[in-house]
């Protein structure tokens, strides 16, 4: 109750403009309730005349908020620890999101890669193939909303790696194209093994 008491005293002294305080209350059955205390302070000649307070039960809303935070934490943990690159682009094909696997696979810094066209990181020899793979999806009359293909991706050290790209178009609530999202997997070992067998 200490935060609540201090909150009330601050209002009584005119030291706080805040009108709400969220805190927990112990129910008689032993459960914990989340409540919002809303107060109004009335003054008479600059002296406190009365304080009116109302408690609102927001337990259900708080549980939804806590569950959402936990889901977001788990999502961030999964995305951060994936060995596959998870990406998003805008409608012009420029990266807007990359998870840490991007740096592990390509060696390029994420901050320096964001805002650049994804095609910039494709080997020049394969760039036309890459553009051809994704050019048709989402075009007028086209049925494809996704694409998949293998190309050589550039590495920061000047080399390249074989990558498998899977991408799907993203639309807003109005059905307008806003970009794409997908994954990039390093398949260099598999491709080289296949080349050796040939």
MDTraj code that builds the backbone (N, CA, C; nanometers):
import mdtraj as md
import numpy as np

residues = "UNK UNK UNK UNK UNK UNK UNK UNK UNK UNK UNK UNK UNK UNK UNK UNK UNK UNK UNK UNK UNK UNK UNK UNK UNK UNK UNK UNK UNK UNK UNK UNK UNK UNK UNK UNK UNK UNK UNK UNK UNK UNK UNK UNK UNK UNK UNK UNK UNK UNK UNK UNK UNK UNK UNK UNK UNK UNK UNK UNK UNK UNK UNK UNK UNK UNK UNK UNK UNK UNK UNK UNK UNK UNK UNK UNK UNK UNK UNK UNK UNK UNK UNK UNK UNK UNK UNK UNK UNK UNK UNK UNK UNK UNK UNK UNK UNK UNK UNK UNK UNK UNK UNK UNK UNK UNK UNK UNK UNK UNK UNK UNK UNK UNK UNK UNK UNK UNK UNK UNK UNK UNK UNK UNK UNK UNK UNK UNK UNK UNK UNK UNK UNK UNK UNK UNK UNK UNK UNK UNK UNK UNK UNK UNK UNK UNK UNK UNK UNK UNK UNK UNK UNK UNK UNK UNK UNK UNK UNK UNK UNK UNK UNK UNK UNK UNK UNK UNK UNK UNK UNK UNK UNK UNK UNK UNK UNK UNK UNK UNK UNK UNK UNK UNK UNK UNK UNK UNK UNK UNK UNK UNK UNK UNK UNK UNK UNK UNK".split()
xyz = np.array([
    [0.0808, -0.1215, 0.0000],
    [0.0000, 0.0000, 0.0000],
    [0.0843, 0.1267, 0.0000],
    [0.2134, 0.1124, 0.0192],
    [0.2988, 0.2309, 0.0280],
    [0.2902, 0.3187, -0.0969],
    [0.2983, 0.2620, -0.2207],
    [0.2865, 0.3469, -0.3394],
    [0.1524, 0.4193, -0.3454],
    [0.0450, 0.3507, -0.3025],
    [-0.0878, 0.4122, -0.3041],
    [-0.0934, 0.5283, -0.2059],
    [-0.0407, 0.5056, -0.0843],
    [-0.0400, 0.6109, 0.0178],
    [0.0385, 0.7325, -0.0288],
    [0.1556, 0.7093, -0.0879],
    [0.2372, 0.8202, -0.1360],
    [0.1669, 0.8938, -0.2502],
    [0.1000, 0.8170, -0.3361],
    [0.0245, 0.8759, -0.4471],
    [-0.0837, 0.9705, -0.3938],
    [-0.1549, 0.9265, -0.2905],
    [-0.2603, 1.0079, -0.2311],
    [-0.2022, 1.1327, -0.1643],
    [-0.0896, 1.1157, -0.0948],
    [-0.0278, 1.2298, -0.0264],
    [0.0208, 1.3344, -0.1258],
    [0.0777, 1.2895, -0.2374],
    [0.1239, 1.3829, -0.3399],
    [0.0087, 1.4662, -0.3942],
    [-0.1041, 1.4000, -0.4146],
    [-0.2217, 1.4738, -0.4610],
    [-0.2706, 1.5721, -0.3564],
    [-0.2699, 1.5289, -0.2351],
    [-0.3172, 1.6168, -0.1269],
    [-0.2298, 1.7401, -0.1159],
    [-0.0990, 1.7228, -0.1431],
    [-0.0054, 1.8358, -0.1352],
    [0.0008, 1.9136, -0.2666],
    [-0.0721, 1.8662, -0.3680],
    [-0.0719, 1.9336, -0.4979],
    [0.0569, 1.9147, -0.5742],
    [0.1300, 1.8056, -0.5452],
    [0.2604, 1.7820, -0.6078],
    [0.2536, 1.6907, -0.7298],
    [0.1350, 1.6386, -0.7607],
    [0.1230, 1.5459, -0.8734],
    [0.0017, 1.5808, -0.9577],
    [0.0218, 1.5726, -1.0910],
    [-0.0895, 1.5967, -1.1830],
    [-0.1480, 1.4649, -1.2337],
    [-0.0824, 1.3524, -1.1996],
    [-0.1315, 1.2218, -1.2436],
    [-0.2643, 1.1913, -1.1756],
    [-0.3559, 1.1315, -1.2491],
    [-0.4881, 1.1012, -1.1940],
    [-0.5120, 0.9514, -1.1806],
    [-0.4147, 0.8692, -1.2238],
    [-0.4318, 0.7243, -1.2190],
    [-0.3085, 0.6572, -1.1613],
    [-0.3330, 0.5462, -1.0945],
    [-0.2247, 0.4634, -1.0449],
    [-0.2686, 0.3171, -1.0568],
    [-0.1873, 0.2365, -1.1226],
    [-0.2172, 0.0937, -1.1347],
    [-0.1418, 0.0184, -1.0265],
    [-0.2135, -0.0673, -0.9541],
    [-0.1479, -0.1438, -0.8485],
    [-0.2264, -0.2724, -0.8243],
    [-0.1768, -0.3539, -0.7337],
    [-0.2395, -0.4822, -0.7041],
    [-0.3083, -0.4794, -0.5677],
    [-0.4190, -0.5538, -0.5600],
    [-0.4902, -0.5710, -0.4341],
    [-0.5051, -0.7201, -0.4065],
    [-0.5008, -0.7563, -0.2800],
    [-0.5200, -0.8948, -0.2406],
    [-0.6667, -0.9198, -0.2096],
    [-0.7282, -1.0094, -0.2881],
    [-0.8692, -1.0440, -0.2667],
    [-0.8810, -1.1323, -0.1421],
    [-1.0000, -1.1349, -0.0826],
    [-1.0195, -1.2150, 0.0393],
    [-1.0041, -1.3650, 0.0146],
    [-1.0185, -1.4065, -0.1142],
    [-0.9997, -1.5490, -0.1433],
    [-0.8530, -1.5840, -0.1692],
    [-0.7642, -1.4834, -0.1557],
    [-0.6208, -1.5066, -0.1729],
    [-0.5678, -1.4735, -0.3105],
    [-0.6565, -1.4485, -0.4062],
    [-0.6124, -1.4140, -0.5415],
    [-0.5688, -1.2682, -0.5468],
    [-0.4930, -1.2357, -0.6503],
    [-0.4417, -1.0999, -0.6683],
    [-0.5200, -1.0301, -0.7782],
    [-0.5671, -0.9123, -0.7489],
    [-0.6404, -0.8319, -0.8459],
    [-0.5539, -0.7148, -0.8920],
    [-0.5584, -0.6873, -1.0209],
    [-0.4973, -0.5659, -1.0734],
    [-0.6066, -0.4596, -1.0818],
    [-0.5796, -0.3435, -1.0238],
    [-0.6793, -0.2360, -1.0241],
    [-0.6142, -0.1045, -1.0644],
    [-0.6979, -0.0159, -1.1141],
    [-0.6548, 0.1207, -1.1448],
    [-0.7266, 0.2135, -1.0485],
    [-0.6498, 0.2905, -0.9747],
    [-0.7052, 0.3889, -0.8827],
    [-0.7109, 0.5235, -0.9544],
    [-0.8314, 0.5751, -0.9671],
    [-0.8505, 0.7077, -1.0280],
    [-0.8997, 0.8021, -0.9187],
    [-0.8337, 0.9154, -0.9076],
    [-0.8722, 1.0087, -0.8008],
    [-0.8896, 1.1502, -0.8544],
    [-0.9700, 1.2243, -0.7822],
    [-0.9884, 1.3675, -0.8060],
    [-0.9711, 1.4387, -0.6730],
    [-0.8953, 1.5448, -0.6734],
    [-0.8701, 1.6205, -0.5506],
    [-0.9432, 1.7541, -0.5581],
    [-1.0172, 1.7865, -0.4562],
    [-1.0926, 1.9114, -0.4514],
    [-1.0260, 2.0039, -0.3494],
    [-1.0054, 2.1299, -0.3904],
    [-0.9378, 2.2270, -0.3033],
    [-1.0328, 2.3404, -0.2650],
    [-1.0118, 2.3907, -0.1477],
    [-1.0873, 2.5063, -0.0991],
    [-0.9861, 2.6095, -0.0534],
    [-0.9751, 2.7195, -0.1303],
    [-0.8750, 2.8226, -0.1015],
    [-0.7349, 2.7627, -0.0919],
    [-0.7040, 2.6765, -0.1921],
    [-0.5727, 2.6144, -0.2055],
    [-0.5427, 2.5104, -0.0978],
    [-0.6404, 2.4800, -0.0136],
    [-0.6226, 2.3736, 0.0847],
    [-0.7046, 2.2534, 0.0408],
    [-0.6538, 2.1352, 0.0673],
    [-0.7252, 2.0154, 0.0270],
    [-0.8578, 2.0068, 0.1002],
    [-0.9635, 1.9934, 0.0216],
    [-1.0965, 1.9832, 0.0805],
    [-1.1426, 1.8379, 0.0848],
    [-1.1187, 1.7665, -0.0262],
    [-1.1605, 1.6261, -0.0302],
    [-1.0892, 1.5554, -0.1437],
    [-1.0756, 1.4248, -0.1286],
    [-1.0191, 1.3414, -0.2344],
    [-1.1192, 1.2314, -0.2654],
    [-1.1574, 1.2230, -0.3923],
    [-1.2514, 1.1203, -0.4357],
    [-1.1746, 1.0161, -0.5164],
    [-1.1850, 0.8910, -0.4764],
    [-1.1127, 0.7850, -0.5458],
    [-1.2041, 0.6722, -0.5897],
    [-1.1718, 0.6135, -0.7037],
    [-1.2485, 0.5016, -0.7575],
    [-1.1517, 0.3929, -0.8005],
    [-1.1816, 0.2688, -0.7611],
    [-1.1005, 0.1550, -0.8040],
    [-1.1707, 0.0832, -0.9191],
    [-1.0962, 0.0568, -1.0264],
    [-1.1480, -0.0175, -1.1407],
    [-1.0719, -0.1487, -1.1514],
    [-1.1437, -0.2600, -1.1601],
    [-1.0816, -0.3914, -1.1721],
    [-1.0373, -0.4125, -1.3171],
    [-0.9056, -0.4215, -1.3386],
    [-0.8512, -0.4415, -1.4741],
    [-0.7715, -0.5718, -1.4803],
    [-0.8069, -0.6662, -1.3933],
    [-0.7323, -0.7918, -1.3854],
    [-0.7308, -0.8659, -1.5184],
    [-0.8483, -0.8788, -1.5808],
    [-0.8565, -0.9521, -1.7081],
    [-0.7713, -0.8839, -1.8148],
    [-0.7803, -0.7506, -1.8208],
    [-0.7021, -0.6761, -1.9187],
    [-0.5532, -0.6910, -1.8919],
    [-0.5149, -0.6906, -1.7631],
    [-0.3737, -0.7045, -1.7263],
    [-0.3211, -0.8416, -1.7647],
    [-0.4013, -0.9451, -1.7479],
    [-0.3591, -1.0792, -1.7859],
    [-0.3381, -1.0891, -1.9366],
    [-0.4260, -1.0247, -2.0125],
    [-0.4084, -1.0216, -2.1583],
    [-0.2783, -0.9514, -2.1941],
    [-0.2520, -0.8391, -2.1270],
    [-0.1290, -0.7627, -2.1513],
    [-0.0052, -0.8450, -2.1178],
    [-0.0075, -0.9143, -2.0021],
    [0.1066, -0.9958, -1.9606],
    [0.1274, -1.1133, -2.0551],
    [0.0177, -1.1761, -2.0982],
    [0.0287, -1.2880, -2.1926],
    [0.0843, -1.2408, -2.3258],
    [0.0427, -1.1207, -2.3684],
    [0.0925, -1.0659, -2.4943],
    [0.2419, -1.0366, -2.4841],
    [0.2846, -0.9819, -2.3713],
    [0.4272, -0.9536, -2.3509],
    [0.5094, -1.0822, -2.3550],
    [0.4564, -1.1869, -2.2922],
    [0.5271, -1.3146, -2.2901],
    [0.5333, -1.3746, -2.4304],
    [0.4242, -1.3629, -2.5054],
    [0.4232, -1.4138, -2.6429],
    [0.5236, -1.3378, -2.7287],
    [0.5305, -1.2065, -2.7086],
    [0.6262, -1.1251, -2.7835],
    [0.7692, -1.1617, -2.7453],
    [0.7920, -1.1883, -2.6159],
    [0.9260, -1.2270, -2.5710],
    [0.9668, -1.3592, -2.6336],
    [0.8739, -1.4546, -2.6362],
    [0.9028, -1.5842, -2.6945],
    [0.9278, -1.5713, -2.8449],
    [0.8474, -1.4868, -2.9101],
    [0.8643, -1.4660, -3.0546],
    [1.0015, -1.4075, -3.0843],
    [1.0413, -1.3038, -3.0070],
    [1.1731, -1.2427, -3.0273],
    [1.2838, -1.3437, -3.0037],
    [1.2663, -1.4284, -2.9026],
    [1.3684, -1.5289, -2.8721],
    [1.3818, -1.6291, -2.9857],
    [1.2690, -1.6718, -3.0406],
    [1.2721, -1.7682, -3.1512],
    [1.3381, -1.7068, -3.2735],
    [1.2954, -1.5861, -3.3107],
    [1.3492, -1.5200, -3.4295],
    [1.4986, -1.4944, -3.4137],
    [1.5393, -1.4546, -3.2922],
    [1.6795, -1.4217, -3.2678],
    [1.7686, -1.5444, -3.2779],
    [1.7172, -1.6597, -3.2357],
    [1.8004, -1.7801, -3.2289],
    [1.7877, -1.8721, -3.3496],
    [1.7021, -1.8374, -3.4441],
    [1.6896, -1.9186, -3.5645],
    [1.8193, -1.9160, -3.6448],
    [1.8530, -2.0292, -3.7065],
    [1.9701, -2.0362, -3.7935],
    [1.9375, -1.9898, -3.9350],
    [1.8080, -1.9792, -3.9662],
    [1.7652, -1.9300, -4.0963],
    [1.7402, -1.7796, -4.0885],
    [1.7664, -1.7117, -4.1973],
    [1.7396, -1.5681, -4.2028],
    [1.5897, -1.5460, -4.2188],
    [1.5346, -1.4600, -4.1359],
    [1.3966, -1.4148, -4.1508],
    [1.4034, -1.2698, -4.1961],
    [1.3341, -1.2378, -4.3040],
    [1.3446, -1.1027, -4.3587],
    [1.2081, -1.0457, -4.3944],
    [1.2049, -0.9142, -4.4060],
    [1.0910, -0.8432, -4.4618],
    [1.1448, -0.7351, -4.5544],
    [1.0709, -0.7087, -4.6608],
    [1.1073, -0.6006, -4.7518],
    [0.9874, -0.5083, -4.7695],
    [1.0152, -0.3874, -4.8179],
    [0.9048, -0.2987, -4.8533],
    [0.8608, -0.3287, -4.9961],
    [0.7690, -0.2477, -5.0494],
    [0.7153, -0.2763, -5.1827],
    [0.8178, -0.2554, -5.2937],
    [0.9309, -0.1935, -5.2604],
    [1.0374, -0.1736, -5.3590],
    [1.1455, -0.2809, -5.3483],
    [1.1250, -0.3763, -5.2579],
    [1.2210, -0.4852, -5.2455],
    [1.3399, -0.4543, -5.1572],
    [1.3306, -0.3485, -5.0760],
    [1.4406, -0.3127, -4.9850],
    [1.4147, -0.3749, -4.8474],
    [1.5212, -0.4246, -4.7858],
    [1.5079, -0.4878, -4.6551],
    [1.4565, -0.3889, -4.5501],
    [1.3575, -0.4329, -4.4726],
    [1.3090, -0.3550, -4.3587],
    [1.3286, -0.4294, -4.2279],
    [1.3549, -0.5603, -4.2361],
    [1.3818, -0.6400, -4.1163],
    [1.4715, -0.7568, -4.1522],
    [1.5675, -0.7850, -4.0642],
    [1.6562, -0.9010, -4.0768],
    [1.6890, -0.9499, -3.9365],
    [1.6850, -1.0791, -3.9152],
    [1.7229, -1.1318, -3.7843],
    [1.8739, -1.1584, -3.7802],
    [1.9311, -1.1882, -3.6629],
    [2.0769, -1.2037, -3.6497],
    [2.1399, -1.3072, -3.7410],
    [2.0628, -1.4059, -3.7888],
    [2.1190, -1.5076, -3.8777],
    [2.1743, -1.4457, -4.0062],
    [2.1232, -1.3287, -4.0437],
    [2.1733, -1.2605, -4.1642],
    [2.3218, -1.2329, -4.1521],
    [2.3611, -1.1801, -4.0375],
    [2.5029, -1.1497, -4.0148],
    [2.5858, -1.2764, -4.0072],
    [2.5301, -1.3822, -3.9476],
    [2.6036, -1.5078, -3.9330],
    [2.6287, -1.5736, -4.0685],
    [2.5315, -1.5643, -4.1595],
    [2.5436, -1.6298, -4.2898],
    [2.6225, -1.5462, -4.3900],
    [2.5966, -1.4165, -4.3922],
    [2.6587, -1.3314, -4.4954],
    [2.7759, -1.2486, -4.4453],
    [2.7804, -1.2223, -4.3156],
    [2.8858, -1.1364, -4.2618],
    [2.8529, -0.9889, -4.2709],
    [2.7442, -0.9530, -4.3373],
    [2.7042, -0.8123, -4.3485],
    [2.6333, -0.7685, -4.2207],
    [2.6619, -0.6449, -4.1778],
    [2.5926, -0.5888, -4.0622],
    [2.4463, -0.5634, -4.0978],
    [2.3593, -0.5953, -4.0048],
    [2.2166, -0.5748, -4.0286],
    [2.1857, -0.4273, -4.0509],
    [2.2442, -0.3400, -3.9679],
    [2.2150, -0.1969, -3.9786],
    [2.2543, -0.1400, -4.1144],
    [2.3604, -0.1948, -4.1738],
    [2.4051, -0.1458, -4.3039],
    [2.3260, -0.2086, -4.4188],
    [2.2566, -0.3184, -4.3905],
    [2.1815, -0.3879, -4.4939],
    [2.0380, -0.3373, -4.5058],
    [1.9828, -0.2919, -4.3936],
    [1.8458, -0.2419, -4.3959],
    [1.8348, -0.1194, -4.4853],
    [1.7289, -0.1147, -4.5644],
    [1.7079, -0.0023, -4.6561],
    [1.7672, -0.0251, -4.7929],
    [1.8461, -0.1314, -4.8072],
    [1.9066, -0.1616, -4.9378],
    [1.8261, -0.2694, -5.0093],
    [1.8240, -0.2665, -5.1426],
    [1.7520, -0.3701, -5.2173],
    [1.8100, -0.5081, -5.1884],
    [1.7241, -0.6063, -5.1720],
    [1.7700, -0.7424, -5.1475],
    [1.8573, -0.7917, -5.2621],
    [1.8295, -0.7453, -5.3829],
    [1.9057, -0.7890, -5.5009],
    [2.0519, -0.7463, -5.4951],
    [2.0826, -0.6441, -5.4124],
    [2.2221, -0.5996, -5.3984],
    [2.3100, -0.7095, -5.3394],
    [2.2480, -0.8034, -5.2686],
    [2.3247, -0.9066, -5.1991],
    [2.3233, -1.0395, -5.2751],
    [2.2771, -1.0350, -5.3997],
    [2.2784, -1.1532, -5.4856],
    [2.3972, -1.1424, -5.5805],
    [2.4663, -1.2538, -5.6052],
    [2.5808, -1.2571, -5.6962],
    [2.5392, -1.1990, -5.8317],
    [2.6206, -1.1103, -5.8891],
    [2.5844, -1.0471, -6.0177],
    [2.5446, -1.1468, -6.1261],
    [2.6090, -1.2626, -6.1285],
    [2.5772, -1.3628, -6.2301],
    [2.4344, -1.4154, -6.2120],
    [2.3867, -1.4194, -6.0875],
    [2.2546, -1.4752, -6.0585],
    [2.1468, -1.3686, -6.0404],
    [2.1840, -1.2431, -6.0541],
    [2.0889, -1.1356, -6.0235],
    [1.9670, -1.1378, -6.1165],
    [1.9892, -1.1621, -6.2444],
    [1.8775, -1.1667, -6.3381],
    [1.7859, -1.2847, -6.3066],
    [1.8464, -1.3986, -6.2678],
    [1.7669, -1.5150, -6.2282],
    [1.6838, -1.4825, -6.1054],
    [1.7441, -1.4149, -6.0102],
    [1.6736, -1.3757, -5.8880],
    [1.5550, -1.2856, -5.9210],
    [1.5792, -1.1850, -6.0029],
    [1.4724, -1.0914, -6.0384],
    [1.3617, -1.1618, -6.1155],
    [1.3992, -1.2565, -6.1999],
    [1.3004, -1.3305, -6.2778],
    [1.2145, -1.4190, -6.1875],
    [1.2759, -1.4759, -6.0828],
    [1.2024, -1.5619, -5.9900],
    [1.0906, -1.4866, -5.9198],
    [1.1188, -1.3618, -5.8838],
    [1.0236, -1.2870, -5.8028],
    [0.9452, -1.1822, -5.8807],
    [0.9788, -1.1653, -6.0062],
    [0.9121, -1.0614, -6.0853],
    [0.7646, -1.0926, -6.1057],
    [0.7311, -1.2205, -6.1229],
    [0.5937, -1.2557, -6.1576],
    [0.4953, -1.2566, -6.0439],
    [0.5428, -1.2724, -5.9205],
    [0.4475, -1.2846, -5.8095],
    [0.3816, -1.1500, -5.7818],
    [0.2515, -1.1551, -5.7668],
    [0.1767, -1.0345, -5.7352],
    [0.1456, -0.9464, -5.8536],
    [0.1962, -0.9814, -5.9725],
    [0.1669, -0.8991, -6.0895],
    [0.0202, -0.9143, -6.1272],
    [-0.0310, -0.8170, -6.2007],
    [-0.1713, -0.8199, -6.2416],
    [-0.2008, -0.9490, -6.3167],
    [-0.3028, -1.0194, -6.2713],
    [-0.3414, -1.1437, -6.3363],
    [-0.2614, -1.2644, -6.2917],
    [-0.1581, -1.2439, -6.2133],
    [-0.0749, -1.3556, -6.1684],
    [-0.1421, -1.4261, -6.0513],
    [-0.1312, -1.5567, -6.0493],
    [-0.1909, -1.6344, -5.9408],
    [-0.0930, -1.6578, -5.8262],
    [0.0357, -1.6448, -5.8541],
    [0.1353, -1.6753, -5.7523],
    [0.1484, -1.5611, -5.6519],
    [0.1464, -1.5960, -5.5256],
    [0.1681, -1.5000, -5.4190],
    [0.2989, -1.5279, -5.3475],
    [0.3680, -1.6348, -5.3888],
    [0.4937, -1.6720, -5.3242],
    [0.5901, -1.7242, -5.4295],
    [0.7171, -1.7312, -5.3913],
    [0.8210, -1.7802, -5.4823],
    [0.9313, -1.8470, -5.4019],
    [1.0031, -1.9375, -5.4679],
    [1.1126, -2.0092, -5.4035],
    [1.2195, -2.0341, -5.5075],
    [1.3461, -2.0179, -5.4666],
    [1.4549, -2.0434, -5.5599],
    [1.5901, -2.0410, -5.4920],
    [1.6922, -2.0893, -5.5647],
    [1.8288, -2.0922, -5.5140],
    [1.9175, -2.0046, -5.6012],
    [1.9967, -1.9202, -5.5343],
    [2.0928, -1.8347, -5.6028],
    [2.2177, -1.8250, -5.5162],
    [2.3182, -1.7615, -5.5697],
    [2.4378, -1.7351, -5.4908],
    [2.4263, -1.5977, -5.4257],
    [2.4456, -1.5977, -5.2950],
    [2.4410, -1.4719, -5.2214],
    [2.5805, -1.4227, -5.1901],
    [2.5973, -1.2932, -5.1926],
    [2.7280, -1.2341, -5.1629],
    [2.7577, -1.2379, -5.0143],
    [2.8863, -1.2480, -4.9829],
    [2.9336, -1.2414, -4.8451],
    [3.0185, -1.1165, -4.8277],
    [3.0247, -1.0693, -4.7042],
    [3.1003, -0.9471, -4.6753],
    [3.2492, -0.9646, -4.6998],
    [3.2987, -1.0890, -4.6923],
    [3.4408, -1.1130, -4.7123],
    [3.4789, -1.1237, -4.8602],
    [3.3817, -1.0996, -4.9488],
    [3.4095, -1.1043, -5.0922],
    [3.3736, -1.2361, -5.1573],
    [3.3424, -1.3364, -5.0774],
    [3.3040, -1.4653, -5.1330],
    [3.1539, -1.4720, -5.1555],
    [3.1050, -1.5936, -5.1708],
    [2.9602, -1.6114, -5.1869],
    [2.9173, -1.7422, -5.1228],
    [2.7885, -1.7539, -5.1013],
    [2.7304, -1.8773, -5.0481],
    [2.6027, -1.9058, -5.1256],
    [2.5704, -2.0328, -5.1348],
    [2.4453, -2.0705, -5.1993],
    [2.3322, -2.0560, -5.0980],
    [2.2247, -1.9897, -5.1397],
    [2.1126, -1.9666, -5.0496],
    [1.9809, -2.0064, -5.1162],
    [1.8922, -2.0567, -5.0340],
    [1.7558, -2.0855, -5.0797],
    [1.6650, -1.9773, -5.0234],
    [1.5925, -1.9106, -5.1116],
    [1.5039, -1.8008, -5.0707],
    [1.3585, -1.8429, -5.0898],
    [1.2802, -1.8226, -4.9868],
    [1.1354, -1.8400, -4.9965],
    [1.0709, -1.7100, -4.9520],
    [0.9816, -1.6575, -5.0334],
    [0.9207, -1.5279, -5.0023],
    [0.7724, -1.5296, -5.0360],
    [0.6976, -1.4543, -4.9587],
    [0.5538, -1.4391, -4.9813],
    [0.5193, -1.2911, -4.9725],
    [0.4253, -1.2483, -5.0576],
    [0.3863, -1.1080, -5.0593],
    [0.3048, -1.0715, -4.9358],
    [0.3199, -0.9479, -4.8905],
    [0.2424, -0.8939, -4.7791],
    [0.1511, -0.7835, -4.8297],
    [0.0274, -0.7830, -4.7818],
    [-0.0696, -0.6803, -4.8201],
    [-0.1262, -0.6149, -4.6951],
    [-0.1701, -0.4906, -4.7083],
    [-0.2354, -0.4233, -4.5966],
    [-0.3841, -0.4586, -4.5961],
    [-0.4596, -0.3989, -4.5045],
    [-0.6016, -0.4312, -4.4910],
    [-0.6828, -0.3921, -4.6139],
    [-0.6284, -0.3014, -4.6947],
    [-0.6975, -0.2596, -4.8167],
    [-0.6587, -0.3451, -4.9368],
    [-0.5747, -0.4459, -4.9125],
    [-0.5331, -0.5338, -5.0205],
    [-0.4181, -0.4806, -5.1031],
    [-0.3582, -0.3711, -5.0598],
    [-0.2480, -0.3111, -5.1348],
    [-0.1163, -0.3792, -5.0981],
    [-0.0311, -0.3982, -5.1968],
    [0.0995, -0.4609, -5.1735],
    [0.1883, -0.3685, -5.0919],
    [0.2419, -0.4210, -4.9806],
    [0.3293, -0.3401, -4.8963],
    [0.4699, -0.3981, -4.8854],
    [0.4903, -0.5178, -4.9455],
    [0.6240, -0.5761, -4.9407],
    [0.6182, -0.7273, -4.9403],
    [0.7207, -0.7863, -4.8862],
    [0.7271, -0.9326, -4.8809],
    [0.7964, -0.9758, -4.7523],
    [0.7801, -1.1018, -4.7181],
    [0.8493, -1.1602, -4.6034],
    [0.8847, -1.3036, -4.6374],
    [0.9873, -1.3549, -4.5725],
    [1.0282, -1.4908, -4.6040],
    [1.1521, -1.5330, -4.5282],
    [1.2147, -1.6373, -4.5793],
    [1.3334, -1.6932, -4.5152],
    [1.4448, -1.7132, -4.6174],
    [1.5669, -1.7131, -4.5665],
    [1.6859, -1.7419, -4.6469],
    [1.7654, -1.8483, -4.5721],
    [1.7936, -1.9583, -4.6407],
    [1.8657, -2.0697, -4.5793],
    [1.9976, -2.0910, -4.6532],
    [2.1044, -2.1083, -4.5773],
    [2.2356, -2.1372, -4.6364],
    [2.2382, -2.2848, -4.6777],
    [2.2442, -2.3105, -4.8090],
    [2.2459, -2.4488, -4.8603],
    [2.3784, -2.4776, -4.9302],
    [2.4825, -2.4039, -4.8948],
    [2.6128, -2.4198, -4.9597],
    [2.6647, -2.5627, -4.9499],
    [2.6564, -2.6221, -4.8322],
    [2.7090, -2.7580, -4.8145],
    [2.6370, -2.8572, -4.9049],
    [2.5066, -2.8469, -4.9136],
    [2.4313, -2.9396, -4.9974],
    [2.4638, -2.9217, -5.1443],
    [2.4716, -2.7966, -5.1896],
    [2.5008, -2.7694, -5.3311],
    [2.6390, -2.8198, -5.3683],
    [2.7357, -2.7972, -5.2804],
    [2.8728, -2.8426, -5.3102],
    [2.8817, -2.9936, -5.3109],
    [2.8061, -3.0611, -5.2222],
    [2.8044, -3.2070, -5.2226],
    [2.7441, -3.2586, -5.3520],
    [2.6416, -3.1954, -5.4007],
    [2.5792, -3.2353, -5.5266],
    [2.6742, -3.2128, -5.6435],
    [2.7496, -3.1038, -5.6388],
    [2.8433, -3.0748, -5.7466],
    [2.9565, -3.1771, -5.7496],
    [3.0003, -3.2221, -5.6311],
    [3.1065, -3.3215, -5.6235],
    [3.0592, -3.4550, -5.6822],
    [2.9352, -3.4924, -5.6520],
    [2.8815, -3.6179, -5.7041],
    [2.8685, -3.6160, -5.8571],
    [2.8448, -3.4956, -5.9090],
    [2.8339, -3.4831, -6.0543],
    [2.9728, -3.4867, -6.1201],
])
top = md.Topology()
chain = top.add_chain()
for i, resn in enumerate(residues, 1):
    res = top.add_residue(resn, chain, resSeq=i)
    for name in ("N", "CA", "C"):
        top.add_atom(name, md.element.get_by_symbol(name[0]), res)
traj = md.Trajectory(xyz[None], top)
